[in-house]
Amino acid sequence: MPTVINRQNINQFIGHQAQPTDWFEVKQQQINQFADCTLDHQFIHVDVEKAKATPFGSTIAHGFLSLSMLSHFAEQFSVLIDGFYMGLNAGFDKVRFLQPVTVDSRIRAHAKILSIEEKKPGQFRLSTEVTIEIDGVDTPALVAEWISVQMVK
């Protein structure tokens, strides 16, 4: 559930670390659907038998699939400014894929607010550091600095 904050308290939330999100299991069907969507059918993602012979021992999720899961996880870790009526994805300042997500792995997100700035009246730019953790693996799947814009009445 997002945390709703008052405009006057914005500075108190710089550095705010949200609770880790719920775990999400990455299944082969989702990987296949993402491959179809992006037209990226590299065998390491979709050919279960060939992928067994790789150092990973199974298929792996596309890095961009793991990154796209931030939209799902954001429903749990987001900070929303009181009066929020619309959010926009403004991209990333940095994205690093550090560890492949093997099929049937469980992942979750950790998020930390880096900055909140009112760029125009009622338009706030947020920078959030997000890490995708893989259950039982020391190295995260990815670390990203995600930029979003909140429209506030």
C-alpha positions, 0 to 999 in steps of 0.5 A: 500500500502506498504511503501518503505524505503531506506536501509540508512533510516532503523533506522528511521523506528524503531517504525514506526506505519502504518496507520490502514488497511481497515476494513474486514468483517468476514463472516460465509462462510470464517469461514466454509472454514477455518474449512474445511481446518484445520479440526477444526469443533468445533460447536462454529465455524460452528453450527449457532444454537448451537452457539446462546446458548453460551455467544457469541450469535453467531459463532466465527472465529477460533483464527488461522483464525484471525491470518492468516488474517495478510497475507491479512492485511500486503499488506497495512501495510508492510514496504519494503526495497528498492530492495525487491524481496522476503519475508519470514514468519519466525514465531512469538515471541508472539501471544495472542488471547484476544477477539473472533471475532464473525461472521459478525464482521469487523476487521482491523490491526494496525502495528508497526515496532519493529526492522529491522536487516540485518542478512546477506548481503541482508537479513533483519529480521523485527519484527512487532507488529500487533494488530487486532482490532474488530469494536466497541469492546474495547479489540483487537482480538489478539496481535502478534509479527510477524517476517519476512525476506526480501530478498533485491537486 
